[in-house]
Every structure is written in C-alpha cells, then in structure tokens.
Amino acid sequence: MRYGEILSFFAFSVLLSIKIIKKRRMYMEYEAFKETLMDFLREKTGGEKSISLHRVEKNNGIELDALVVRGKRDKIAPMIYLKPFYVDFQGGLSMEEIAVQILQLSVTEKQEEFSLTEFEDYRKARTKVYYKLVNYDMNKRKLQYMPHIKYLDLAVVFYYRLEGGKLNGASIIIHDCNLHAWGIEKEQLVKDALLNTSRKLPYTIQGMEALIAELSGSQPRITGEELMYILTNEEKYYGAAVILYPHVLNHIAKVLKKNFYILPSSVHECILVPDQGQYSRIELKRMVKEVNDSQVEDEEILSYEIYYYDCKKEALMM
C-alpha cells in the first residue's frame, strides 16, 4: 500500500471512529433525557397517574418512543411522541417546561371527542376506509398482519380516517384482526377503499416552477413546458397513492403527449418527469436517492426506485 493510500485509509478510519463516538454520545444523552423526564413527570403527578414509555413501530420499520400518561379511571390515553420534545430540549427548553407541556397535552388530547363506535361497526366505518402506498421490503414484517396488495416494489395498505372535529385526518391502520372483527373479506375492504380514496381525496398536478413561484409569493415565469410536475392529492397527505387512481396516469400522458418517469419523492407525493431525453434513468435514480437520504424523514420514504409510464401500453413499470 502506498504512503498516500495509507494516509487516506487512516483519515477515513479516524472520521468513522469520530462518527461512532458522536452517535454513542447522542444515544447516551437521549437515554438520560428519557429517564430524567420520566422522573419529572412522576414527581409532578404525585403518583396520581401512571407514566409509561412505549416503543411504537411506524412506517418503514422506524421505532419511536411514546409516553402514555393515564389516570386511574382513564379507559384510553393518547400516545405522546418524545422526539419533538427532545429537539426542544436540545434547543434550550428546560426539563420542567417540557414536563408541563406533556401533561397539558395529555389532558387536551384526552378531552377531544373520540369514539370507537363507528370504527367497530363496518356498516358505518366503510365510508371512512382509504388506501395508501408504502415500501414493501421496508415494511415486510408488519405486512404479515395487515391486509395489503403488492404493487411493483410497493404495498397498498388500508387505513380508517377520522373525519370532522379537531381530530380530522387522524388515521388508524387496518390489520387482519379488524377484518375478522368486522366479519368482512379483504375484497370488500379494497372495493370501499378504492371508491373513498379517489372520490374524497381527488388528485392535483402542478408544474414545479409554478409551485416554487406560489411558495415564494412571486409570479410564475412563462417558460413553456415544465420539466417536472408534482402529483399528489388535495390534502397533500399520503398523496403518492394517486398513481393508482383509475385513468389518472393515462389522462396525464394524453395531456403531456409523451411518456414520463415517476419519482417517488415521499409517501405524500410523486414527481413526474416527461421523457424528453434530458435525464437518463441513472440520473433520476441518483436524484431520488440523494433526496431520500438528505431531505425526507425516514418514515416518509416511499422507494429508491423510479417508475416509467408507457402511453402505448398504458402501463406503469419499473
């Protein structure tokens, strides 16, 4: 090995060691934060409420810590995720202030009107079931217990959506045990979710330049055809699912008059790139990876693949 190569290898090893040390230090600081916060909460409630910590598995196998503050007579209690509070703590908020906020939040969320009556009766629940897209491999373990449909490298999963009131838009993932309790087959769930999702969450498409102009408050420049488009639903929440809406991709292809790539920017939206030869598949795939790794929350990543819609075949493929 040459002297320069030895130095490079040594420098890489040092940098790697520093990163590992920093990661361990952050882990230890977070663990200390959790223990101290639990002590603060127990002291403030004086034993009148139980304080418990839970690991909750979210999308893509991401696990988050959540606190549950439950009174002796409480049948249900909200889960309060710790990550935002740890960020506030790092930003200078005291442990005392954080504990007060959590206790106030536990009371406020518990007072929100929420009843499982409609959820438990499928005759009432069927108008509020929807579908969304998640990554298949990243969620393979969870999918064993959930009704789903494999699509490309993705999975179509289903959820119950609260509508109206302050909890509007909150959702409950549907599992196999829910189908059993409802006494229905997966086919019925799929049928209802297909109808509700496309009808109640209609798709929107907007040119990238027009979107940037809108966000910056300036007038969009007239540049002819857009190089990229944002495809999502009107609420911009779980909007990547619109690629499954009946006839949507075919309609877009007819408007654009060409084939196009679909970049899965997150579970909430996709980016459409008309195939005009300005980007190669390799460049677009690299773009998706860079955005996923630097801009997208881990639990909101949809895929590292890119898709291609062929007008003549009227098909989406990898």
ABEGO torsion letter per residue (X at the ends): XBAAAAAAAAAAAAAAAAAAAAAAAAAAAAAAAAAAAAAAAAAAAGGABBBBBBBBBBBGGBBBBBBBBBBAABABBBBBBAAAAAAAAAAGBBAAAAAAAAAAAAAAAAABBBBAAAAABAAAAAAABBBBBBBAAAAAAAAAABBBBBBEABBBBBBBBBBEEAABGBBBBBBAAAAAAAGBBAAAAAAAAAAAAAAABBBBBBBAAAAAAAAAGBBBBBAEBBABBBBBBAAGBGAAAAAABBGAAAAAAAAAGBBBBBBBABAABBBBBBBAGABBAAAAAAAAAAAAAAABBAAABABABBBBBBAAAGBBBX
